[in-house]
């Protein structure tokens, strides 16, 4: 009930509200919202797949100069929120930005070509692809590393080249992992608000905000949110069916996959494949934001910066701890009870991540309308838990499933009750999974914008909301220091997480 409550609330409101607004939406903007959303998902997915799969394959199977660096660096774009990525690139590409300023001074013939309107959905799709490809890279990287070299040796014995083996053997074996990563990318696109609002692209999420905040049309916001839930459920079912049809089992690292030492022009090609997503997805935005932060540092209100940093860290930390608590509770109850009801409840909480933040926030505003809970931290934390419970559940579930049930049986024979078994056995064994769940949830909550914009208490701002407010007021340089802190915090967390992932897949040998 915790997760599906927003769905029930919105559908109930949908069927009890007037249909005049729905008819108006069908006649005017609904087709535009639908086409733009689908087109943006398509563009983002294509670029995220390109930037995610090929570097993962190169890193997993070849040795070349700079490989160890790229193996870490390719995760870092996940530390930059997509809306910050969008704000930054538009500033870089603008008429007064460094690129066009340099072209006018040194390459006049090129300046007219560069003087374009970059606030286009195609540019936004590329930027979102750069911001979100680490979801696919991570899933592909782990999958490629877990595929033993036996499969590749067999394909070579059948006369397949490395290129053919990649497309005919490795990709089919890794399809479930890639689809899982792609599903996360699609959910992030549906949840995106800051970047699409800044680019002026009409999607379901911007339509919900416009109906709710600009027009005061609650019925219109409810109906758009309900339609968006249907869209989300369609993608959720497609992902589940795709993974189910391609589900199979193979022995993990049946023979350690030895990385090939490349020669000739190949190392350069591999280096470029890894260099492009890193530079475009992290290095350029980070350096530009860092430079702006240094130039505007004297204008920054340091007490406000410290206050917003503390707000972001504290609310993200508390919400992440709650996410871990509830995820562990559901999973442990499912493990010790072996009840089908608990199994279905545990799986239902995965739907939370599929619900866009604007939908969750809107449903909770309707649920608590007229009560003193509106505008409190309790509702804000409740929304974070609903949205990111699946994020915390995934690494904990993966770790718990690796422990045989004989551990539980042995503990019971020694007189340990359920709580003692959890405290003395499962918590120590799964401590790295709990840390991983905390880090992933913390990063996502730190970057979250729609939920925070709608549900944050009065006079409570975070680094994310302050960055967005400066951006929409066309004061991007002043937002840089807040963006920089988000990126630094996210990067530090990702480096810790990367160290944990390396231990899981034993990268030094794979």
Secondary structure, DSSP 8 states (H G I E B T S, - for coil): -TTTHHHHHHHHHHHHS-SHHHHHHHHTTHHHHHHHHHHHHHHHHHHHHHHHHHHHHHHHHEE-TTHHHHHHHTTGGGGS-HHHHHHHHHHHHSTTSHHHHHHHHH-HHHHHHH-----SHHHHHHHHHHHHHHHHHHHHHHHHHHB-HHHHHHHHHTT--HHHHIIIIIHHHHHHHHHHHHHHHHHHHHH--HHHHHHT---HHHHHHIIIIIS--HHHHHHHHHHHHHHHHHHHHHHHHHHHHT-----BTSS----EE--TTHHHHHHHHHHHHHIIIIIHHHHHHHHHHHHTGGGS-HHHHHHHHHHHHHHHHHHHHHHHHHHHHHHHHHHHH--HHHHHHHHHGGGGGGS-HHHHHHHHHHHTTTSTTTTSHHHHHHHHHHHHHHHHHHHHHHHHTTS-THHHHHHHHTT--HHHHIIIIIHHHTHHHHHHHHHHHHHHHHH--HHHHHH--TT---HHHHHHHHHHTT-HHHHHHHHHHHHHHHHHHHHHHHHHHHHHHTTTT-
